């Protein structure tokens, strides 16, 4: 079961969170693999998209925001775009557009940032926008201060948090075809109860990169290996890293309150789209092929309609068409 574990270090200006996406991540990959047009993601894309998904959940868990958090990377490589969307209830979905061949060990720059013009965008889109209100978006390049290409997505987000939020952040991310996981450690403006109260501190920039408590904990977090993050349970990870620290743990978020897959596509929506095309157009398509196939651009799920399904749409528009089994 996918889960989020949040914690703070007692008396120190540091907080953390661990996310493990299992069933939610497997469902994303299953839908993509079942798409007969695109097929499964290549292994390096699975890793990138999984790391992005784990990171997006971690970021959403640390903000008080009623709306969607969207993480995107885009550039001039074979992976033109990768997108993750996480709602405030931790429902999530993710997709990537792959337009070229990839080597099995392709790096971030080889996938997205060949010409060093790639970008990462973080968008906060309020659920109930006021008139004229626009989503907040921050964009950073996929290179460091010396224009060196960044090869780890965690480095991209750490750079983003430092530039946009003035917050020291350490991220460890990992993904394979079964698990997408991440550990986040972040320095906060104030120690102890001030963190929980949400107080601000205008002189906080003076502590960037120099707070000894954060530096010690960040070093411990950075020792976590990819294989450990993918295979160990959360309790073991926290004990392995922080057994000498005093952690204050929050109730884990899992099940209905935790991360779960959700996409707004549905067979009923596709049926309405076909209805809007009109019966002559739909009949014309079915004269050329056995079935009409419509795939969700986001999650990759395909909806198929044969002649009987199409006839039911126009005979009884108010009735949802039962699914035709995928071949």
C-alpha positions as CSV (number, residue, x, y, z in Angstrom):
1,X,0.0,0.0,0.0
2,X,1.3,3.4,-0.9
3,X,2.2,5.6,2.1
4,X,3.7,8.9,3.3
5,X,5.5,9.2,6.6
6,X,6.2,12.7,7.9
7,X,8.4,13.7,10.9
8,X,10.3,16.5,12.5
9,X,13.6,16.5,14.5
10,X,12.7,17.4,18.0
11,X,14.1,20.9,18.9
12,X,15.8,21.3,15.5
13,X,14.8,23.4,12.5
14,X,14.6,20.3,10.3
15,X,11.7,18.2,8.9
16,X,11.4,15.2,6.8
17,X,9.2,12.8,4.9
18,X,9.4,9.4,3.3
19,X,7.1,8.3,0.5
20,X,6.7,4.8,-0.9
21,X,4.4,4.4,-3.9
22,X,3.6,0.7,-4.6
23,X,0.0,0.0,-5.9
24,X,-0.4,3.6,-7.2
25,X,2.9,3.4,-9.2
26,X,2.2,-0.1,-10.5
27,X,-1.2,1.1,-11.8
28,X,0.4,3.9,-13.7
29,X,2.8,1.5,-15.4
30,X,0.1,-1.1,-16.0
31,X,-2.1,1.3,-17.9
32,X,0.8,2.5,-20.0
33,X,1.9,-1.1,-20.8
34,X,-1.6,-2.1,-21.9
35,X,-1.7,0.7,-24.5
36,X,-1.2,-1.0,-27.8
37,X,-0.1,2.2,-29.5
38,X,2.7,3.2,-27.2
39,X,3.5,0.2,-25.1
40,X,5.4,0.2,-21.8
41,X,7.8,2.9,-20.9
42,X,11.5,2.2,-21.5
43,X,13.4,1.5,-18.2
44,X,15.1,4.9,-17.9
45,X,11.8,6.6,-18.5
46,X,10.2,4.5,-15.7
47,X,13.0,5.6,-13.4
48,X,12.6,9.3,-14.3
49,X,8.8,9.4,-14.1
50,X,8.8,7.3,-10.9
51,X,11.3,9.7,-9.2
52,X,9.2,12.7,-10.4
53,X,6.1,11.1,-9.0
54,X,7.7,10.4,-5.6
55,X,9.1,13.9,-5.5
56,X,5.7,15.5,-6.4
57,X,4.0,13.6,-3.6
58,X,6.7,14.7,-1.1
59,X,6.2,18.3,-2.2
60,X,2.4,18.2,-2.0
61,X,2.7,16.7,1.5
62,X,4.7,19.7,2.8
63,X,2.3,22.5,1.6
64,X,-1.1,23.6,2.8
65,X,-2.8,24.0,-0.5
66,X,-6.2,23.1,-1.9
67,X,-5.4,22.2,-5.5
68,X,-3.1,20.4,-7.8
69,X,0.7,20.4,-7.8
70,X,2.1,19.7,-11.2
71,X,5.7,18.8,-11.9
72,X,6.9,18.9,-15.5
73,X,10.2,18.4,-17.3
74,X,10.5,19.2,-21.0
75,X,13.3,19.7,-23.5
76,X,14.8,18.6,-26.8
77,X,15.6,15.0,-26.2
78,X,13.7,11.8,-27.0
79,X,11.5,12.4,-23.9
80,X,9.8,15.6,-25.0
81,X,7.7,15.9,-21.9
82,X,7.1,14.2,-18.5
83,X,4.3,15.3,-16.3
84,X,3.1,14.4,-12.8
85,X,0.0,15.8,-11.1
86,X,-0.8,15.3,-7.4
87,X,-4.0,16.6,-5.9
88,X,-4.3,17.8,-2.3
89,X,-6.0,14.5,-1.4
90,X,-2.9,12.7,-2.8
91,X,-4.7,11.3,-5.9
92,X,-2.1,11.2,-8.6
93,X,-1.4,10.5,-12.2
94,X,1.7,10.7,-14.5
95,X,2.7,10.4,-18.1
96,X,5.6,10.9,-20.5
97,X,5.9,11.5,-24.2
98,X,8.7,9.5,-25.8
99,X,9.5,10.2,-29.4
100,X,12.8,8.5,-30.0
101,X,15.0,5.6,-29.1
102,X,16.7,5.5,-25.7
103,X,19.7,3.5,-24.5
104,X,18.9,1.3,-21.5
105,X,21.1,3.5,-19.3
106,X,20.1,6.9,-20.7
107,X,20.7,9.8,-18.3
108,X,18.5,12.7,-17.6
109,X,20.3,15.0,-20.0
110,X,20.3,12.3,-22.7
111,X,16.5,11.9,-22.3
112,X,15.4,15.5,-21.9
113,X,18.3,18.0,-22.0
114,X,20.5,17.2,-25.1
115,X,21.0,20.9,-26.0
116,X,21.1,22.1,-22.4
117,X,17.8,24.0,-22.9
118,X,15.6,21.7,-20.9
119,X,13.4,23.0,-18.1
120,X,11.6,21.9,-15.0
121,X,8.3,23.6,-14.1
122,X,6.5,23.4,-10.8
123,X,2.9,24.6,-10.9
124,X,0.4,25.1,-8.1
125,X,-3.2,25.3,-9.5
126,X,-5.8,26.3,-6.9
127,X,-9.0,24.1,-6.9
128,X,-11.3,27.1,-6.5
129,X,-9.7,29.9,-8.5
130,X,-10.9,33.5,-8.0
131,X,-11.8,35.5,-11.1
132,X,-8.6,36.5,-12.9
133,X,-6.4,34.3,-10.6
134,X,-3.7,32.4,-12.4
135,X,-1.8,29.3,-11.2
136,X,1.6,29.9,-9.6
137,X,4.5,28.5,-11.6
138,X,8.2,28.4,-11.0
139,X,10.6,27.3,-13.8
140,X,14.3,26.3,-13.5
141,X,16.8,25.0,-16.0
142,X,18.1,21.5,-16.0
143,X,21.7,22.8,-15.3
144,X,23.6,24.1,-12.3
145,X,25.1,27.4,-11.5
146,X,28.0,26.8,-13.9
147,X,25.6,25.6,-16.7
148,X,26.7,22.0,-16.0
149,X,24.0,19.5,-17.0
150,X,22.3,17.9,-14.0
151,X,22.0,14.2,-14.3
152,X,19.8,13.5,-11.2
153,X,16.3,14.8,-10.9
154,X,16.8,15.2,-7.2
155,X,19.5,17.7,-8.0
156,X,17.1,19.7,-10.2
157,X,14.5,20.0,-7.4
158,X,17.1,20.8,-4.7
159,X,18.3,23.6,-7.0
160,X,14.7,24.7,-7.4
161,X,13.9,24.8,-3.7
162,X,17.1,26.8,-3.0
163,X,16.4,29.3,-5.7
164,X,12.6,29.7,-5.4
165,X,12.0,29.0,-1.7
166,X,15.3,29.8,-0.1
167,X,15.2,26.4,1.6
168,X,18.0,23.9,2.0
169,X,16.6,20.6,0.8
170,X,18.0,17.1,0.5
171,X,16.2,14.6,-1.7
172,X,17.0,10.9,-2.3
173,X,14.8,9.4,-5.0
174,X,14.5,6.0,-6.6
175,X,12.2,4.0,-8.8
176,X,11.9,0.7,-10.7
177,X,8.9,-1.2,-12.1
178,X,7.5,-2.0,-8.7
179,X,8.2,0.9,-6.4
180,X,8.7,4.7,-6.6
181,X,10.1,6.1,-3.4
182,X,11.7,9.2,-1.9
183,X,13.2,10.7,1.2
184,X,13.0,14.5,1.8
185,X,14.9,16.4,4.4
186,X,14.4,20.2,4.6
187,X,15.7,23.0,6.8
188,X,13.0,25.2,8.3
189,X,13.2,28.8,9.5
190,X,12.7,28.0,13.2
191,X,13.5,25.3,15.6
192,X,11.1,23.4,17.9
193,X,7.5,24.4,18.1
194,X,7.9,27.4,15.8
195,X,8.0,25.0,12.9
196,X,4.6,23.5,13.7
197,X,3.1,27.0,14.3
198,X,4.3,28.1,10.8
199,X,6.1,31.2,12.0
200,X,8.3,33.0,9.4
201,X,11.7,34.5,10.0
202,X,12.9,37.2,7.6
203,X,16.6,36.6,8.3
204,X,16.3,33.0,7.4
205,X,18.5,33.4,4.3
206,X,21.5,33.9,6.6
207,X,21.2,30.2,7.5
208,X,21.3,28.9,4.0
209,X,24.0,26.3,3.7
210,X,25.5,26.9,7.2
211,X,23.0,25.4,9.7
212,X,25.0,22.7,11.4
213,X,22.0,20.6,12.5
214,X,20.6,20.5,9.0
215,X,24.0,19.7,7.5
216,X,24.5,16.8,9.8
217,X,21.1,15.3,9.1
218,X,21.4,16.0,5.4
219,X,24.7,14.0,5.4
220,X,23.0,11.1,7.1
221,X,20.1,11.2,4.6
222,X,22.5,11.3,1.6
223,X,24.0,8.0,2.8
224,X,20.8,6.2,1.9
225,X,21.4,4.0,-1.2
226,X,19.0,3.5,-4.0
227,X,18.6,-0.2,-3.3
228,X,17.8,0.5,0.3
229,X,15.2,3.1,-0.5
230,X,13.5,0.6,-2.9
231,X,13.6,-2.5,-0.7
232,X,13.5,-1.4,2.9
233,X,10.4,-0.5,4.8
234,X,10.0,3.0,6.3
235,X,10.7,2.0,9.9
236,X,14.0,0.3,8.9
237,X,15.0,3.3,6.8
238,X,14.4,5.8,9.6
239,X,16.1,3.7,12.2
240,X,19.1,3.0,9.9
241,X,19.6,6.7,9.2
242,X,18.5,8.6,12.3
243,X,18.8,6.2,15.3
244,X,20.7,8.8,17.3
245,X,18.2,11.6,16.6
246,X,15.0,12.4,18.4
247,X,12.1,12.1,15.9
248,X,8.6,13.3,16.3
249,X,6.4,11.2,14.0
250,X,3.1,12.1,12.5
251,X,0.3,9.6,11.7
252,X,1.2,7.8,8.4
253,X,-0.9,8.7,5.4
254,X,-2.0,5.5,3.6
255,X,-5.1,3.9,2.1
256,X,-7.8,6.4,1.4
257,X,-5.9,9.3,3.0
258,X,-2.6,8.4,1.3
259,X,-1.3,8.4,-2.3
260,X,-3.6,6.7,-4.8
261,X,-3.9,6.6,-8.5
262,X,-6.7,8.6,-10.1
263,X,-7.3,9.8,-13.7
264,X,-10.3,11.9,-14.8
265,X,-10.7,9.9,-18.0
266,X,-13.6,7.5,-18.3
267,X,-15.5,5.5,-20.8
268,X,-18.5,7.7,-20.3
269,X,-16.5,10.8,-21.3
270,X,-15.3,9.1,-24.5
271,X,-18.8,8.0,-25.3
272,X,-19.9,11.7,-25.1
273,X,-17.1,12.6,-27.4
274,X,-18.2,10.1,-30.0
275,X,-21.8,11.3,-29.6
276,X,-20.6,14.8,-30.4
277,X,-19.0,13.6,-33.6
278,X,-22.3,12.4,-34.9
279,X,-23.4,8.9,-36.1
280,X,-22.5,9.4,-39.8
281,X,-18.8,10.2,-38.8
282,X,-18.6,7.3,-36.3
283,X,-20.2,4.9,-38.9
284,X,-17.7,6.1,-41.5
285,X,-14.8,5.3,-39.1
286,X,-16.2,1.8,-38.4
287,X,-16.5,1.0,-42.1
288,X,-12.7,1.4,-42.3
289,X,-11.8,-0.5,-39.1
290,X,-13.2,-3.1,-36.8
291,X,-13.1,-0.8,-33.7
292,X,-12.7,2.8,-32.7
293,X,-9.8,3.1,-30.2
294,X,-9.4,6.2,-28.1
295,X,-6.5,6.5,-25.7
296,X,-6.2,8.8,-22.7
297,X,-3.3,11.2,-23.4
298,X,-2.5,11.3,-19.7
299,X,-2.7,7.8,-18.3
300,X,-2.5,5.8,-21.5
301,X,-5.7,3.7,-20.9
302,X,-7.4,2.8,-24.2
303,X,-11.2,2.7,-24.7
304,X,-12.5,0.5,-27.5
305,X,-15.9,0.7,-29.2
306,X,-17.1,-1.8,-31.8
307,X,-20.2,-1.3,-34.0
308,X,-22.5,-2.6,-31.3
309,X,-21.1,-0.2,-28.7
310,X,-21.4,2.7,-31.1
311,X,-25.0,1.9,-31.9
312,X,-25.9,1.8,-28.2
313,X,-24.4,5.3,-27.8
314,X,-26.7,6.8,-30.4
315,X,-29.8,4.7,-29.5
316,X,-29.5,5.5,-25.7
317,X,-27.2,8.5,-25.2
318,X,-28.1,8.6,-21.5
319,X,-26.9,5.1,-20.8
320,X,-23.2,4.4,-20.2
321,X,-21.9,1.8,-22.6
322,X,-20.5,-1.3,-21.0
323,X,-16.8,-1.9,-21.6
324,X,-15.6,-4.0,-24.5
325,X,-12.8,-6.2,-23.1
326,X,-9.3,-5.3,-24.2
327,X,-7.6,-7.8,-26.5
